[in-house]
Amino acid sequence: MTKKRIFLVTIFLLLTVLSLIIGPNMKLITQLFTGNKRAWIDFLNGRLPRTIVIILASASLSISGLIMQSISRNKFISPSTAGVNDAAALGVFLGYLLLGNQPLGIRFIFAFIFASISSLLFIAILNKIKFKNVIYVPLIGMMYGALISSLTTFIAHRTNNLQFLTSINVGTFSKITALNSYLLIILIPALILSFIYAASFNVVAMGNDFAKNLGVNYKLIMTIGIIIISIVSASTYIVVGPLPFLGLIIPNIVTLYYGDGVKKNLIDVALFGISFVLLNDIISRLVVYPYEIAVGFTMGISGAIIFLILIFKRVKTNE
């Protein structure tokens, strides 16, 4: 294990412990050792599931961002800048209009279908574009996502359901319990697939002809990548809500220090993504303690600052 990875693991463990400790009741951990039944209920139903969800969701979103950047061959593409999250929101909203309030499983089906279709359509659009500038492509992705978001907002306005749309567009871990987070179990097979096909994603990033020469089924690997991205985006959106910039900036930061390559960067991307979200979540809990603000708001600020730095650094390098 390298020194950099040891450092990341240490930061991850430290922030995990802080996540379990920090909350409205700072004495909760101490009360556990005194046999306080109420403290154990709060810990097992609130603090522990919340931390587990943060770890699963942030690792999955960071890795899915790395996969999307690989198969699209652009460092500034992610589910949040390619319309995948917007399509998942449209799917959830249309499901609500058709069926009313549904179980998480039904919501996931709607979100997954729309996220998959959106991903396939965006990749098809990219393949038709000849001028693939590193900044130009994500701008197209953001316009594409804004178009989907505008359609969703228009439908919500016409059907007087803006309040529901607003409620699902907030990224927060404050409502996580042991009962409403079971859907994220599906992230585990998605993560396993990511590690199994990591080397193949590297090959696909070199193009269709290169993949064929190495005996890699280009279309199959692209499909697997899109399925992983769609599963992660749909399930995390339903349980947590949108987490801005995560799948965009984390792979860029890691590749900046470790170089390109999906396979060799997977663990570091996951650790860095988890630590980033844990830190933002802890800040969200402490800013207006004992209350908390949505982690999506905190990540929106910190993520935007890092994203701008990455863009300026990339532009300066290309000059």
Phi and psi in degrees as GROMACS dihedral restraints (atoms count N, CA, C in turn):
[ dihedral_restraints ]
;  ai    aj    ak    al  type     phi  dphi    fc
    3     4     5     6     1   -73.5    20    10
    4     5     6     7     1   164.0    20    10
    6     7     8     9     1   -63.4    20    10
    7     8     9    10     1   -37.4    20    10
    9    10    11    12     1   -63.7    20    10
   10    11    12    13     1   -41.2    20    10
   12    13    14    15     1   -70.9    20    10
   13    14    15    16     1   -36.7    20    10
   15    16    17    18     1   -60.1    20    10
   16    17    18    19     1   -40.9    20    10
   18    19    20    21     1   -62.9    20    10
   19    20    21    22     1   -45.1    20    10
   21    22    23    24     1   -62.3    20    10
   22    23    24    25     1   -42.6    20    10
   24    25    26    27     1   -62.9    20    10
   25    26    27    28     1   -41.4    20    10
   27    28    29    30     1   -62.3    20    10
   28    29    30    31     1   -46.3    20    10
   30    31    32    33     1   -62.0    20    10
   31    32    33    34     1   -42.9    20    10
   33    34    35    36     1   -59.7    20    10
   34    35    36    37     1   -46.7    20    10
   36    37    38    39     1   -65.1    20    10
   37    38    39    40     1   -41.5    20    10
   39    40    41    42     1   -62.6    20    10
   40    41    42    43     1   -46.7    20    10
   42    43    44    45     1   -68.1    20    10
   43    44    45    46     1   -33.0    20    10
   45    46    47    48     1   -63.2    20    10
   46    47    48    49     1   -44.8    20    10
   48    49    50    51     1   -62.4    20    10
   49    50    51    52     1   -44.2    20    10
   51    52    53    54     1   -62.6    20    10
   52    53    54    55     1   -37.7    20    10
   54    55    56    57     1   -62.8    20    10
   55    56    57    58     1   -35.9    20    10
   57    58    59    60     1   -74.8    20    10
   58    59    60    61     1   -26.4    20    10
   60    61    62    63     1   -86.9    20    10
   61    62    63    64     1   -44.4    20    10
   63    64    65    66     1   -76.6    20    10
   64    65    66    67     1   132.6    20    10
   66    67    68    69     1   176.6    20    10
   67    68    69    70     1  -177.8    20    10
   69    70    71    72     1   -56.4    20    10
   70    71    72    73     1   -35.2    20    10
   72    73    74    75     1  -108.0    20    10
   73    74    75    76     1    96.5    20    10
   75    76    77    78     1   -70.3    20    10
   76    77    78    79     1   -15.6    20    10
   78    79    80    81     1   -93.2    20    10
   79    80    81    82     1     8.1    20    10
   81    82    83    84     1   -59.3    20    10
   82    83    84    85     1   -46.7    20    10
   84    85    86    87     1   -62.0    20    10
   85    86    87    88     1   -41.1    20    10
   87    88    89    90     1   -63.5    20    10
   88    89    90    91     1   -40.6    20    10
   90    91    92    93     1   -65.7    20    10
   91    92    93    94     1   -25.7    20    10
   93    94    95    96     1   -62.1    20    10
   94    95    96    97     1   -37.8    20    10
   96    97    98    99     1   -77.9    20    10
   97    98    99   100     1   -10.2    20    10
   99   100   101   102     1   -94.8    20    10
  100   101   102   103     1     0.8    20    10
  102   103   104   105     1    82.0    20    10
  103   104   105   106     1    18.3    20    10
  105   106   107   108     1   -68.4    20    10
  106   107   108   109     1   113.4    20    10
  108   109   110   111     1   -64.3    20    10
  109   110   111   112     1   -39.1    20    10
  111   112   113   114     1   -63.7    20    10
  112   113   114   115     1   -38.2    20    10
  114   115   116   117     1   -64.4    20    10
  115   116   117   118     1   -40.5    20    10
  117   118   119   120     1   -66.0    20    10
  118   119   120   121     1   -38.0    20    10
  120   121   122   123     1   -63.5    20    10
  121   122   123   124     1   -46.3    20    10
  123   124   125   126     1   -63.2    20    10
  124   125   126   127     1   -39.3    20    10
  126   127   128   129     1   -68.6    20    10
  127   128   129   130     1   -46.6    20    10
  129   130   131   132     1   -75.7    20    10
  130   131   132   133     1   -25.8    20    10
  132   133   134   135     1   -98.8    20    10
  133   134   135   136     1   -16.6    20    10
  135   136   137   138     1  -123.2    20    10
  136   137   138   139     1   -70.5    20    10
  138   139   140   141     1   -62.2    20    10
  139   140   141   142     1   -48.5    20    10
  141   142   143   144     1   -66.2    20    10
  142   143   144   145     1   -50.0    20    10
  144   145   146   147     1   -59.6    20    10
  145   146   147   148     1   -37.2    20    10
  147   148   149   150     1   -61.5    20    10
  148   149   150   151     1   -46.6    20    10
  150   151   152   153     1   -66.6    20    10
  151   152   153   154     1   -39.6    20    10
  153   154   155   156     1   -63.9    20    10
  154   155   156   157     1   -41.6    20    10
  156   157   158   159     1   -63.6    20    10
  157   158   159   160     1   -42.3    20    10
  159   160   161   162     1   -58.4    20    10
  160   161   162   163     1   -46.1    20    10
  162   163   164   165     1   -63.2    20    10
  163   164   165   166     1   -48.3    20    10
  165   166   167   168     1   -66.0    20    10
  166   167   168   169     1   -48.4    20    10
  168   169   170   171     1   -66.3    20    10
  169   170   171   172     1   -46.3    20    10
  171   172   173   174     1   -69.4    20    10
  172   173   174   175     1   -39.1    20    10
  174   175   176   177     1   -63.5    20    10
  175   176   177   178     1   -44.6    20    10
  177   178   179   180     1   -65.8    20    10
  178   179   180   181     1   -44.3    20    10
  180   181   182   183     1   -66.6    20    10
  181   182   183   184     1   -38.0    20    10
  183   184   185   186     1   -65.1    20    10
  184   185   186   187     1   -44.3    20    10
  186   187   188   189     1   -68.3    20    10
  187   188   189   190     1   -39.3    20    10
  189   190   191   192     1   -65.1    20    10
  190   191   192   193     1   -33.3    20    10
  192   193   194   195     1   -64.6    20    10
  193   194   195   196     1   -41.2    20    10
  195   196   197   198     1   -62.9    20    10
  196   197   198   199     1   -42.0    20    10
  198   199   200   201     1   -64.9    20    10
  199   200   201   202     1   -43.1    20    10
  201   202   203   204     1   -66.1    20    10
  202   203   204   205     1   -38.6    20    10
  204   205   206   207     1   -64.9    20    10
  205   206   207   208     1   -32.7    20    10
  207   208   209   210     1   -71.7    20    10
  208   209   210   211     1   -50.1    20    10
  210   211   212   213     1   -74.6    20    10
  211   212   213   214     1   -22.1    20    10
  213   214   215   216     1   -93.7    20    10
  214   215   216   217     1    -9.6    20    10
  216   217   218   219     1    57.0    20    10
  217   218   219   220     1    43.2    20    10
  219   220   221   222     1  -147.9    20    10
  220   221   222   223     1   128.6    20    10
  222   223   224   225     1   -73.3    20    10
  223   224   225   226     1   -15.6    20    10
  225   226   227   228     1  -110.6    20    10
  226   227   228   229     1    26.8    20    10
  228   229   230   231     1  -108.4    20    10
  229   230   231   232     1   139.0    20    10
  231   232   233   234     1  -155.7    20    10
  232   233   234   235     1   168.7    20    10
  234   235   236   237     1   -54.8    20    10
  235   236   237   238     1   -31.4    20    10
  237   238   239   240     1   -79.2    20    10
  238   239   240   241     1   -21.4    20    10
  240   241   242   243     1  -108.1    20    10
  241   242   243   244     1     9.3    20    10
  243   244   245   246     1  -123.5    20    10
  244   245   246   247     1    14.7    20    10
  246   247   248   249     1    80.8    20    10
  247   248   249   250     1     3.5    20    10
  249   250   251   252     1   -68.2    20    10
  250   251   252   253     1   -45.9    20    10
  252   253   254   255     1   -65.3    20    10
  253   254   255   256     1   -38.4    20    10
  255   256   257   258     1   -64.6    20    10
  256   257   258   259     1   -38.9    20    10
  258   259   260   261     1   -67.8    20    10
  259   260   261   262     1   -38.0    20    10
  261   262   263   264     1   -62.2    20    10
  262   263   264   265     1   -40.4    20    10
  264   265   266   267     1   -63.8    20    10
  265   266   267   268     1   -41.2    20    10
  267   268   269   270     1   -62.3    20    10
  268   269   270   271     1   -41.8    20    10
  270   271   272   273     1   -62.6    20    10
  271   272   273   274     1   -45.7    20    10
  273   274   275   276     1   -61.6    20    10
  274   275   276   277     1   -42.4    20    10
  276   277   278   279     1   -67.3    20    10
  277   278   279   280     1   -43.3    20    10
  279   280   281   282     1   -65.6    20    10
  280   281   282   283     1   -35.8    20    10
  282   283   284   285     1   -62.1    20    10
  283   284   285   286     1   -38.6    20    10
  285   286   287   288     1   -65.5    20    10
  286   287   288   289     1   -40.5    20    10
  288   289   290   291     1   -66.2    20    10
  289   290   291   292     1   -37.5    20    10
  291   292   293   294     1   -80.0    20    10
  292   293   294   295     1   -39.8    20    10
  294   295   296   297     1  -119.8    20    10
  295   296   297   298     1    -4.4    20    10
  297   298   299   300     1    75.8    20    10
  298   299   300   301     1  -157.8    20    10
  300   301   302   303     1   -66.6    20    10
  301   302   303   304     1   124.7    20    10
  303   304   305   306     1  -119.9    20    10
  304   305   306   307     1   163.3    20    10
  306   307   308   309     1   -63.6    20    10
  307   308   309   310     1   162.3    20    10
  309   310   311   312     1   -58.2    20    10
  310   311   312   313     1   -35.5    20    10
  312   313   314   315     1   -61.9    20    10
  313   314   315   316     1   -41.3    20    10
  315   316   317   318     1   -69.5    20    10
  316   317   318   319     1   -40.4    20    10
  318   319   320   321     1   -59.5    20    10
  319   320   321   322     1   -41.1    20    10
  321   322   323   324     1   -62.3    20    10
  322   323   324   325     1   -41.4    20    10
  324   325   326   327     1   -60.0    20    10
  325   326   327   328     1   -46.9    20    10
  327   328   329   330     1   -62.2    20    10
  328   329   330   331     1   -46.7    20    10
  330   331   332   333     1   -64.6    20    10
  331   332   333   334     1   -41.3    20    10
  333   334   335   336     1   -65.0    20    10
  334   335   336   337     1   -43.8    20    10
  336   337   338   339     1   -61.1    20    10
  337   338   339   340     1   -47.9    20    10
  339   340   341   342     1   -70.0    20    10
  340   341   342   343     1   -36.7    20    10
  342   343   344   345     1   -65.5    20    10
  343   344   345   346     1   -39.7    20    10
  345   346   347   348     1   -65.6    20    10
  346   347   348   349     1   -46.4    20    10
  348   349   350   351     1   -61.7    20    10
  349   350   351   352     1   -43.1    20    10
  351   352   353   354     1   -63.2    20    10
  352   353   354   355     1   -42.1    20    10
  354   355   356   357     1   -63.3    20    10
  355   356   357   358     1   -45.4    20    10
  357   358   359   360     1   -61.2    20    10
  358   359   360   361     1   -42.4    20    10
  360   361   362   363     1   -66.0    20    10
  361   362   363   364     1   -40.8    20    10
  363   364   365   366     1   -67.3    20    10
  364   365   366   367     1   -42.3    20    10
  366   367   368   369     1   -61.9    20    10
  367   368   369   370     1   -38.9    20    10
  369   370   371   372     1   -63.7    20    10
  370   371   372   373     1   -39.6    20    10
  372   373   374   375     1   -63.7    20    10
  373   374   375   376     1   -43.1    20    10
  375   376   377   378     1   -60.3    20    10
  376   377   378   379     1   -40.0    20    10
  378   379   380   381     1   -66.9    20    10
  379   380   381   382     1   -21.9    20    10
  381   382   383   384     1   -86.7    20    10
  382   383   384   385     1   -15.9    20    10
  384   385   386   387     1   -86.6    20    10
  385   386   387   388     1   127.9    20    10
  387   388   389   390     1   -86.6    20    10
  388   389   390   391     1   -36.8    20    10
  390   391   392   393     1   -92.8    20    10
  391   392   393   394     1    98.4    20    10
  393   394   395   396     1  -108.9    20    10
  394   395   396   397     1    66.4    20    10
  396   397   398   399     1   -66.7    20    10
  397   398   399   400     1   146.1    20    10
  399   400   401   402     1   -61.4    20    10
  400   401   402   403     1   -28.2    20    10
  402   403   404   405     1   -95.3    20    10
  403   404   405   406     1   -33.0    20    10
  405   406   407   408     1   -63.5    20    10
  406   407   408   409     1   -42.3    20    10
  408   409   410   411     1   -64.5    20    10
  409   410   411   412     1   -48.8    20    10
  411   412   413   414     1   -63.3    20    10
  412   413   414   415     1   -28.7    20    10
  414   415   416   417     1   -63.5    20    10
  415   416   417   418     1   -40.4    20    10
  417   418   419   420     1   -62.6    20    10
  418   419   420   421     1   -42.0    20    10
  420   421   422   423     1   -61.4    20    10
  421   422   423   424     1   -41.4    20    10
  423   424   425   426     1   -68.6    20    10
  424   425   426   427     1   -37.4    20    10
  426   427   428   429     1   -66.2    20    10
  427   428   429   430     1   -39.3    20    10
  429   430   431   432     1   -62.8    20    10
  430   431   432   433     1   -45.2    20    10
  432   433   434   435     1   -65.1    20    10
  433   434   435   436     1   -39.3    20    10
  435   436   437   438     1   -64.2    20    10
  436   437   438   439     1   -34.1    20    10
  438   439   440   441     1   -64.6    20    10
  439   440   441   442     1   -45.0    20    10
  441   442   443   444     1   -64.4    20    10
  442   443   444   445     1   -43.4    20    10
  444   445   446   447     1   -62.8    20    10
  445   446   447   448     1   -39.9    20    10
  447   448   449   450     1   -64.6    20    10
  448   449   450   451     1   -39.6    20    10
  450   451   452   453     1   -62.8    20    10
  451   452   453   454     1   -43.3    20    10
  453   454   455   456     1   -62.2    20    10
  454   455   456   457     1   -45.5    20    10
  456   457   458   459     1   -63.7    20    10
  457   458   459   460     1   -39.6    20    10
  459   460   461   462     1   -61.5    20    10
  460   461   462   463     1   -46.1    20    10
  462   463   464   465     1   -64.1    20    10
  463   464   465   466     1   -41.6    20    10
  465   466   467   468     1   -62.5    20    10
  466   467   468   469     1   -40.2    20    10
  468   469   470   471     1   -66.4    20    10
  469   470   471   472     1   -41.9    20    10
  471   472   473   474     1   -69.2    20    10
  472   473   474   475     1   -26.9    20    10
  474   475   476   477     1  -103.4    20    10
  475   476   477   478     1     7.9    20    10
  477   478   479   480     1    57.0    20    10
  478   479   480   481     1    44.1    20    10
  480   481   482   483     1  -125.0    20    10
  481   482   483   484     1    31.0    20    10
  483   484   485   486     1   -63.8    20    10
  484   485   486   487     1   -32.3    20    10
  486   487   488   489     1   -64.3    20    10
  487   488   489   490     1   -41.9    20    10
  489   490   491   492     1   -65.0    20    10
  490   491   492   493     1   -41.5    20    10
  492   493   494   495     1   -63.2    20    10
  493   494   495   496     1   -39.9    20    10
  495   496   497   498     1   -64.2    20    10
  496   497   498   499     1   -38.3    20    10
  498   499   500   501     1   -67.2    20    10
  499   500   501   502     1   -29.9    20    10
  501   502   503   504     1   -91.9    20    10
  502   503   504   505     1    -5.1    20    10
  504   505   506   507     1  -101.6    20    10
  505   506   507   508     1    23.4    20    10
  507   508   509   510     1  -115.0    20    10
  508   509   510   511     1   121.6    20    10
  510   511   512   513     1   -85.8    20    10
  511   512   513   514     1   113.0    20    10
  513   514   515   516     1  -153.2    20    10
  514   515   516   517     1   148.0    20    10
  516   517   518   519     1  -104.5    20    10
  517   518   519   520     1     3.8    20    10
  519   520   521   522     1   -68.1    20    10
  520   521   522   523     1   -23.9    20    10
  522   523   524   525     1  -100.1    20    10
  523   524   525   526     1     8.9    20    10
  525   526   527   528     1   -73.1    20    10
  526   527   528   529     1   129.2    20    10
  528   529   530   531     1  -134.2    20    10
  529   530   531   532     1   174.3    20    10
  531   532   533   534     1   -64.9    20    10
  532   533   534   535     1   -23.9    20    10
  534   535   536   537     1   -85.2    20    10
  535   536   537   538     1   -32.1    20    10
  537   538   539   540     1  -103.6    20    10
  538   539   540   541     1    10.0    20    10
  540   541   542   543     1  -113.6    20    10
  541   542   543   544     1     6.0    20    10
  543   544   545   546     1   -63.1    20    10
  544   545   546   547     1   -26.2    20    10
  546   547   548   549     1   -61.3    20    10
  547   548   549   550     1   -28.4    20    10
  549   550   551   552     1   -71.3    20    10
  550   551   552   553     1    -3.5    20    10
  552   553   554   555     1   -59.2    20    10
  553   554   555   556     1   -29.4    20    10
  555   556   557   558     1   -65.5    20    10
  556   557   558   559     1   -16.7    20    10
  558   559   560   561     1   -69.7    20    10
  559   560   561   562     1   -25.6    20    10
  561   562   563   564     1   -63.5    20    10
  562   563   564   565     1   -51.3    20    10
  564   565   566   567     1   -63.1    20    10
  565   566   567   568     1   -30.7    20    10
  567   568   569   570     1   -64.7    20    10
  568   569   570   571     1   -40.5    20    10
  570   571   572   573     1   -66.9    20    10
  571   572   573   574     1   -39.4    20    10
  573   574   575   576     1   -62.6    20    10
  574   575   576   577     1   -43.6    20    10
  576   577   578   579     1   -61.9    20    10
  577   578   579   580     1   -36.4    20    10
  579   580   581   582     1   -61.1    20    10
  580   581   582   583     1   -41.2    20    10
  582   583   584   585     1   -74.3    20    10
  583   584   585   586     1   -36.7    20    10
  585   586   587   588     1   -64.1    20    10
  586   587   588   589     1   -42.6    20    10
  588   589   590   591     1  -102.6    20    10
  589   590   591   592     1    16.0    20    10
  591   592   593   594     1   -58.1    20    10
  592   593   594   595     1   -46.5    20    10
  594   595   596   597     1   -63.8    20    10
  595   596   597   598     1   -36.6    20    10
  597   598   599   600     1   -67.1    20    10
  598   599   600   601     1   -35.1    20    10
  600   601   602   603     1   -63.6    20    10
  601   602   603   604     1   -35.2    20    10
  603   604   605   606     1   -61.8    20    10
  604   605   606   607     1   -41.9    20    10
  606   607   608   609     1   -68.6    20    10
  607   608   609   610     1   -44.0    20    10
  609   610   611   612     1   -60.5    20    10
  610   611   612   613     1   -32.3    20    10
  612   613   614   615     1   -62.8    20    10
  613   614   615   616     1   -19.5    20    10
  615   616   617   618     1   -84.8    20    10
  616   617   618   619     1    -8.2    20    10
  618   619   620   621     1   112.8    20    10
  619   620   621   622     1   165.0    20    10
  621   622   623   624     1   -62.8    20    10
  622   623   624   625     1   -48.3    20    10
  624   625   626   627     1   -63.7    20    10
  625   626   627   628     1   -42.9    20    10
  627   628   629   630     1   -63.0    20    10
  628   629   630   631     1   -41.7    20    10
  630   631   632   633     1   -63.2    20    10
  631   632   633   634     1   -42.2    20    10
  633   634   635   636     1   -63.1    20    10
  634   635   636   637     1   -39.7    20    10
  636   637   638   639     1   -63.4    20    10
  637   638   639   640     1   -28.0    20    10
  639   640   641   642     1   -95.6    20    10
  640   641   642   643     1     5.8    20    10
  642   643   644   645     1    77.2    20    10
  643   644   645   646     1    22.8    20    10
  645   646   647   648     1  -100.4    20    10
  646   647   648   649     1   130.1    20    10
  648   649   650   651     1   -75.0    20    10
  649   650   651   652     1   101.0    20    10
  651   652   653   654     1   -58.9    20    10
  652   653   654   655     1   -50.3    20    10
  654   655   656   657     1   -64.9    20    10
  655   656   657   658     1   -38.4    20    10
  657   658   659   660     1   -64.2    20    10
  658   659   660   661     1   -47.1    20    10
  660   661   662   663     1   -65.7    20    10
  661   662   663   664     1   -38.8    20    10
  663   664   665   666     1   -60.7    20    10
  664   665   666   667     1   -42.4    20    10
  666   667   668   669     1   -64.4    20    10
  667   668   669   670     1   -44.2    20    10
  669   670   671   672     1   -61.5    20    10
  670   671   672   673     1   -42.5    20    10
  672   673   674   675     1   -60.6    20    10
  673   674   675   676     1   -43.9    20    10
  675   676   677   678     1   -66.6    20    10
  676   677   678   679     1   -38.0    20    10
  678   679   680   681     1   -62.9    20    10
  679   680   681   682     1   -44.7    20    10
  681   682   683   684     1   -60.4    20    10
  682   683   684   685     1   -48.0    20    10
  684   685   686   687     1   -60.0    20    10
  685   686   687   688     1   -43.0    20    10
  687   688   689   690     1   -68.8    20    10
  688   689   690   691     1   -41.2    20    10
  690   691   692   693     1   -61.4    20    10
  691   692   693   694     1   -47.4    20    10
  693   694   695   696     1   -64.5    20    10
  694   695   696   697     1   -48.4    20    10
  696   697   698   699     1   -63.0    20    10
  697   698   699   700     1   -44.1    20    10
  699   700   701   702     1   -67.3    20    10
  700   701   702   703     1   -48.1    20    10
  702   703   704   705     1   -69.3    20    10
  703   704   705   706     1   -42.6    20    10
  705   706   707   708     1   -68.8    20    10
  706   707   708   709     1   -35.0    20    10
  708   709   710   711     1   -63.6    20    10
  709   710   711   712     1   -40.7    20    10
  711   712   713   714     1   -68.8    20    10
  712   713   714   715     1   -44.2    20    10
  714   715   716   717     1   -82.2    20    10
  715   716   717   718     1   -41.4    20    10
  717   718   719   720     1  -108.7    20    10
  718   719   720   721     1   -37.9    20    10
  720   721   722   723     1   102.4    20    10
  721   722   723   724     1  -179.1    20    10
  723   724   725   726     1   -70.9    20    10
  724   725   726   727     1   135.1    20    10
  726   727   728   729     1  -115.9    20    10
  727   728   729   730     1    94.7    20    10
  729   730   731   732     1   -64.5    20    10
  730   731   732   733     1   144.3    20    10
  732   733   734   735     1    71.3    20    10
  733   734   735   736     1    -7.4    20    10
  735   736   737   738     1   -61.7    20    10
  736   737   738   739     1   -54.6    20    10
  738   739   740   741     1   -72.3    20    10
  739   740   741   742     1    -7.3    20    10
  741   742   743   744     1   -94.4    20    10
  742   743   744   745     1   -52.7    20    10
  744   745   746   747     1   -84.9    20    10
  745   746   747   748     1   -32.1    20    10
  747   748   749   750     1   -63.6    20    10
  748   749   750   751     1   -50.2    20    10
  750   751   752   753     1   -59.3    20    10
  751   752   753   754     1   -35.2    20    10
  753   754   755   756     1   -66.6    20    10
  754   755   756   757     1   -42.2    20    10
  756   757   758   759     1   -65.1    20    10
  757   758   759   760     1   -43.8    20    10
  759   760   761   762     1   -65.8    20    10
  760   761   762   763     1   -46.0    20    10
  762   763   764   765     1   -66.9    20    10
  763   764   765   766     1   -24.1    20    10
  765   766   767   768     1   -63.3    20    10
  766   767   768   769     1   -35.4    20    10
  768   769   770   771     1  -101.7    20    10
  769   770   771   772     1   -24.7    20    10
  771   772   773   774     1  -111.1    20    10
  772   773   774   775     1    -9.9    20    10
  774   775   776   777     1    87.1    20    10
  775   776   777   778     1   173.7    20    10
  777   778   779   780     1   -77.1    20    10
  778   779   780   781     1   162.4    20    10
  780   781   782   783     1   129.0    20    10
  781   782   783   784     1   114.8    20    10
  783   784   785   786     1   -66.0    20    10
  784   785   786   787     1   -46.6    20    10
  786   787   788   789     1   -62.3    20    10
  787   788   789   790     1   -48.2    20    10
  789   790   791   792     1   -75.5    20    10
  790   791   792   793     1   -16.9    20    10
  792   793   794   795     1  -102.1    20    10
  793   794   795   796     1    -6.1    20    10
  795   796   797   798     1   -56.4    20    10
  796   797   798   799     1   -50.5    20    10
  798   799   800   801     1   -65.3    20    10
  799   800   801   802     1   -43.1    20    10
  801   802   803   804     1   -67.0    20    10
  802   803   804   805     1   -38.4    20    10
  804   805   806   807     1   -62.3    20    10
  805   806   807   808     1   -44.2    20    10
  807   808   809   810     1   -61.6    20    10
  808   809   810   811     1   -48.5    20    10
  810   811   812   813     1   -62.7    20    10
  811   812   813   814     1   -43.5    20    10
  813   814   815   816     1   -66.0    20    10
  814   815   816   817     1   -42.1    20    10
  816   817   818   819     1   -64.0    20    10
  817   818   819   820     1   -43.4    20    10
  819   820   821   822     1   -62.0    20    10
  820   821   822   823     1   -45.9    20    10
  822   823   824   825     1   -63.1    20    10
  823   824   825   826     1   -39.8    20    10
  825   826   827   828     1   -62.0    20    10
  826   827   828   829     1   -46.5    20    10
  828   829   830   831     1   -69.9    20    10
  829   830   831   832     1   -41.9    20    10
  831   832   833   834     1   -58.3    20    10
  832   833   834   835     1   -44.3    20    10
  834   835   836   837     1   -62.6    20    10
  835   836   837   838     1   -45.7    20    10
  837   838   839   840     1   -65.3    20    10
  838   839   840   841     1   -36.5    20    10
  840   841   842   843     1   -68.0    20    10
  841   842   843   844     1   -40.6    20    10
  843   844   845   846     1   -63.4    20    10
  844   845   846   847     1   -42.5    20    10
  846   847   848   849     1   -61.3    20    10
  847   848   849   850     1   -41.1    20    10
  849   850   851   852     1   -62.0    20    10
  850   851   852   853     1   -31.8    20    10
  852   853   854   855     1   -78.4    20    10
  853   854   855   856     1   -25.6    20    10
  855   856   857   858     1   -98.1    20    10
  856   857   858   859     1   -22.2    20    10
  858   859   860   861     1   -58.5    20    10
  859   860   861   862     1   -45.3    20    10
  861   862   863   864     1  -122.3    20    10
  862   863   864   865     1    38.2    20    10
  864   865   866   867     1   -51.2    20    10
  865   866   867   868     1   137.1    20    10
  867   868   869   870     1   -88.8    20    10
  868   869   870   871     1     6.6    20    10
  870   871   872   873     1   -89.9    20    10
  871   872   873   874     1  -179.3    20    10
  873   874   875   876     1  -146.2    20    10
  874   875   876   877     1   154.8    20    10
  876   877   878   879     1  -101.9    20    10
  877   878   879   880     1   162.4    20    10
  879   880   881   882     1   -63.7    20    10
  880   881   882   883     1   134.5    20    10
  882   883   884   885     1   -64.7    20    10
  883   884   885   886     1   -25.8    20    10
  885   886   887   888     1   -61.9    20    10
  886   887   888   889     1   -33.6    20    10
  888   889   890   891     1   -69.1    20    10
  889   890   891   892     1   -46.0    20    10
  891   892   893   894     1   -63.3    20    10
  892   893   894   895     1   -44.6    20    10
  894   895   896   897     1   -67.7    20    10
  895   896   897   898     1   -30.2    20    10
  897   898   899   900     1   -62.4    20    10
  898   899   900   901     1   -39.5    20    10
  900   901   902   903     1   -73.9    20    10
  901   902   903   904     1   -54.3    20    10
  903   904   905   906     1   -65.3    20    10
  904   905   906   907     1   -39.9    20    10
  906   907   908   909     1   -65.6    20    10
  907   908   909   910     1   -39.4    20    10
  909   910   911   912     1   -64.5    20    10
  910   911   912   913     1   -40.9    20    10
  912   913   914   915     1   -62.8    20    10
  913   914   915   916     1   -46.8    20    10
  915   916   917   918     1   -64.9    20    10
  916   917   918   919     1   -40.0    20    10
  918   919   920   921     1   -61.3    20    10
  919   920   921   922     1   -43.5    20    10
  921   922   923   924     1   -63.6    20    10
  922   923   924   925     1   -40.5    20    10
  924   925   926   927     1   -61.3    20    10
  925   926   927   928     1   -43.2    20    10
  927   928   929   930     1   -64.0    20    10
  928   929   930   931     1   -40.1    20    10
  930   931   932   933     1   -64.6    20    10
  931   932   933   934     1   -48.6    20    10
  933   934   935   936     1   -62.7    20    10
  934   935   936   937     1   -36.6    20    10
  936   937   938   939     1   -66.5    20    10
  937   938   939   940     1   -41.7    20    10
  939   940   941   942     1   -66.0    20    10
  940   941   942   943     1   -44.5    20    10
  942   943   944   945     1   -63.6    20    10
  943   944   945   946     1   -42.0    20    10
  945   946   947   948     1   -63.8    20    10
  946   947   948   949     1   -36.7    20    10
  948   949   950   951     1   -67.8    20    10
  949   950   951   952     1   -36.3    20    10
  951   952   953   954     1   -79.7    20    10
  952   953   954   955     1   -12.6    20    10
